Amino acid sequence: MVDRLRKSVSQLEAPICPNCRIEMSWYQSNLVTADPAAVIVHYFICGSCQRTQRLEGEFKPVRAMPDKLSAPRLTAHAA
């Protein structure tokens, strides 16, 4: 679960504060639903005016296909 939160934060762009026009800082994430796709709410705060902003998004884990469909079999060699 923690890995999902970390990966979802890395996929975000920090919003710009509408008051100060500076990039807001991330300060908290909450997992709202877990399966099948996670809905995660991220909270950002402005370092200047302390205004907060909430971003909600769906995080779908990426499944990479293996390079080979099967692994080579181990065979016993007769001595």
C-alpha atoms as an extended CHARMM CRD file, in Angstrom:
* protein
*
        79  EXT
         1         1  MET       CA              0.0000000000        0.0000000000        0.0000000000  PROA      1               0.0000000000
         2         2  VAL       CA              2.8230000000        2.4090000000        0.8520000000  PROA      2               0.0000000000
         3         3  ASP       CA              4.4580000000        1.6340000000       -2.4890000000  PROA      3               0.0000000000
         4         4  ARG       CA              1.2650000000        2.6410000000       -4.3000000000  PROA      4               0.0000000000
         5         5  LEU       CA              1.2560000000        5.9920000000       -2.5220000000  PROA      5               0.0000000000
         6         6  ARG       CA              4.9240000000        6.6370000000       -3.3160000000  PROA      6               0.0000000000
         7         7  LYS       CA              4.4850000000        5.7620000000       -6.9890000000  PROA      7               0.0000000000
         8         8  SER       CA              1.3840000000        7.9190000000       -7.3250000000  PROA      8               0.0000000000
         9         9  VAL       CA              3.1600000000       10.9490000000       -5.8350000000  PROA      9               0.0000000000
        10        10  SER       CA              6.0260000000       10.5430000000       -8.2950000000  PROA      10              0.0000000000
        11        11  GLN       CA              3.5050000000       10.7060000000      -11.1740000000  PROA      11              0.0000000000
        12        12  LEU       CA              2.1060000000       14.0810000000      -10.0640000000  PROA      12              0.0000000000
        13        13  GLU       CA              2.9680000000       17.6330000000      -10.9740000000  PROA      13              0.0000000000
        14        14  ALA       CA              2.6580000000       20.0440000000       -8.0950000000  PROA      14              0.0000000000
        15        15  PRO       CA             -0.1050000000       22.6130000000       -8.6340000000  PROA      15              0.0000000000
        16        16  ILE       CA              0.5620000000       26.3580000000       -8.7910000000  PROA      16              0.0000000000
        17        17  CYS       CA             -0.9530000000       28.4620000000       -5.9880000000  PROA      17              0.0000000000
        18        18  PRO       CA             -3.6450000000       30.7340000000       -7.4850000000  PROA      18              0.0000000000
        19        19  ASN       CA             -2.7920000000       33.4950000000       -4.9640000000  PROA      19              0.0000000000
        20        20  CYS       CA              1.0200000000       33.5360000000       -5.0110000000  PROA      20              0.0000000000
        21        21  ARG       CA              1.7260000000       31.9230000000       -8.4090000000  PROA      21              0.0000000000
        22        22  ILE       CA              4.3630000000       29.6150000000       -6.9150000000  PROA      22              0.0000000000
        23        23  GLU       CA              4.5740000000       25.8200000000       -6.9390000000  PROA      23              0.0000000000
        24        24  MET       CA              2.8350000000       24.2220000000       -3.9810000000  PROA      24              0.0000000000
        25        25  SER       CA              4.4760000000       21.5190000000       -1.8490000000  PROA      25              0.0000000000
        26        26  TRP       CA              3.0580000000       18.0520000000       -1.2750000000  PROA      26              0.0000000000
        27        27  TYR       CA              2.2690000000       17.3030000000        2.3660000000  PROA      27              0.0000000000
        28        28  GLN       CA             -0.1460000000       14.3490000000        2.5620000000  PROA      28              0.0000000000
        29        29  SER       CA             -1.7520000000       11.4970000000        0.5830000000  PROA      29              0.0000000000
        30        30  ASN       CA             -4.6670000000        9.2540000000        1.5140000000  PROA      30              0.0000000000
        31        31  LEU       CA             -5.7090000000        5.9890000000       -0.0820000000  PROA      31              0.0000000000
        32        32  VAL       CA             -9.4900000000        6.1660000000       -0.5340000000  PROA      32              0.0000000000
        33        33  THR       CA            -10.1080000000        2.8490000000       -2.3170000000  PROA      33              0.0000000000
        34        34  ALA       CA             -7.6300000000        0.0550000000       -2.8870000000  PROA      34              0.0000000000
        35        35  ASP       CA             -9.0000000000       -2.3950000000       -5.4470000000  PROA      35              0.0000000000
        36        36  PRO       CA             -8.9730000000       -2.8620000000       -8.3970000000  PROA      36              0.0000000000
        37        37  ALA       CA             -7.5740000000        0.6070000000       -9.1530000000  PROA      37              0.0000000000
        38        38  ALA       CA             -6.5180000000        2.7870000000       -6.2610000000  PROA      38              0.0000000000
        39        39  VAL       CA             -8.1360000000        6.1790000000       -5.7660000000  PROA      39              0.0000000000
        40        40  ILE       CA             -5.6470000000        8.3860000000       -3.9690000000  PROA      40              0.0000000000
        41        41  VAL       CA             -6.1980000000       11.9180000000       -2.6840000000  PROA      41              0.0000000000
        42        42  HSD       CA             -3.1200000000       14.1700000000       -2.5160000000  PROA      42              0.0000000000
        43        43  TYR       CA             -2.9180000000       17.4010000000       -0.5400000000  PROA      43              0.0000000000
        44        44  PHE       CA             -0.6080000000       20.2870000000       -1.3940000000  PROA      44              0.0000000000
        45        45  ILE       CA              0.1470000000       23.4720000000        0.5450000000  PROA      45              0.0000000000
        46        46  CYS       CA              1.5450000000       26.8430000000       -0.4780000000  PROA      46              0.0000000000
        47        47  GLY       CA              4.6700000000       27.7770000000        1.4570000000  PROA      47              0.0000000000
        48        48  SER       CA              3.8000000000       31.4750000000        1.2540000000  PROA      48              0.0000000000
        49        49  CYS       CA              0.0770000000       31.8840000000        1.9970000000  PROA      49              0.0000000000
        50        50  GLN       CA             -0.6230000000       28.4090000000        3.4770000000  PROA      50              0.0000000000
        51        51  ARG       CA             -3.4680000000       27.7890000000        1.0350000000  PROA      51              0.0000000000
        52        52  THR       CA             -4.1870000000       24.0770000000        0.4930000000  PROA      52              0.0000000000
        53        53  GLN       CA             -5.2810000000       22.2350000000       -2.6100000000  PROA      53              0.0000000000
        54        54  ARG       CA             -6.5920000000       18.7120000000       -3.0440000000  PROA      54              0.0000000000
        55        55  LEU       CA             -5.9060000000       16.5530000000       -6.0910000000  PROA      55              0.0000000000
        56        56  GLU       CA             -7.7020000000       13.2630000000       -6.5550000000  PROA      56              0.0000000000
        57        57  GLY       CA             -6.7080000000       10.6500000000       -9.0360000000  PROA      57              0.0000000000
        58        58  GLU       CA             -6.9080000000        7.0220000000       -9.9780000000  PROA      58              0.0000000000
        59        59  PHE       CA             -3.6640000000        5.1080000000       -9.8550000000  PROA      59              0.0000000000
        60        60  LYS       CA             -3.4570000000        1.9610000000      -11.9370000000  PROA      60              0.0000000000
        61        61  PRO       CA             -0.3590000000       -0.1300000000      -11.3850000000  PROA      61              0.0000000000
        62        62  VAL       CA              1.5240000000       -0.8730000000      -14.5810000000  PROA      62              0.0000000000
        63        63  ARG       CA              2.1050000000       -4.5340000000      -15.3110000000  PROA      63              0.0000000000
        64        64  ALA       CA              5.1340000000       -5.1970000000      -17.4330000000  PROA      64              0.0000000000
        65        65  MET       CA              5.1090000000       -8.2660000000      -19.6010000000  PROA      65              0.0000000000
        66        66  PRO       CA              8.0300000000      -10.6110000000      -19.0820000000  PROA      66              0.0000000000
        67        67  ASP       CA             10.6970000000      -10.8110000000      -21.7830000000  PROA      67              0.0000000000
        68        68  LYS       CA             10.1800000000      -14.5520000000      -22.1420000000  PROA      68              0.0000000000
        69        69  LEU       CA              6.9970000000      -16.5150000000      -21.7980000000  PROA      69              0.0000000000
        70        70  SER       CA              8.6610000000      -19.3660000000      -19.9860000000  PROA      70              0.0000000000
        71        71  ALA       CA             11.8830000000      -19.9770000000      -18.1370000000  PROA      71              0.0000000000
        72        72  PRO       CA             14.3640000000      -22.5920000000      -19.3230000000  PROA      72              0.0000000000
        73        73  ARG       CA             13.9530000000      -25.9430000000      -17.6230000000  PROA      73              0.0000000000
        74        74  LEU       CA             16.6470000000      -27.2350000000      -15.3840000000  PROA      74              0.0000000000
        75        75  THR       CA             17.7450000000      -30.6880000000      -16.4260000000  PROA      75              0.0000000000
        76        76  ALA       CA             19.7460000000      -33.1540000000      -14.3960000000  PROA      76              0.0000000000
        77        77  HSD       CA             22.8970000000      -34.2750000000      -16.1370000000  PROA      77              0.0000000000
        78        78  ALA       CA             23.8140000000      -37.9460000000      -15.8680000000  PROA      78              0.0000000000
        79        79  ALA       CA             27.3810000000      -38.5220000000      -14.7850000000  PROA      79              0.0000000000
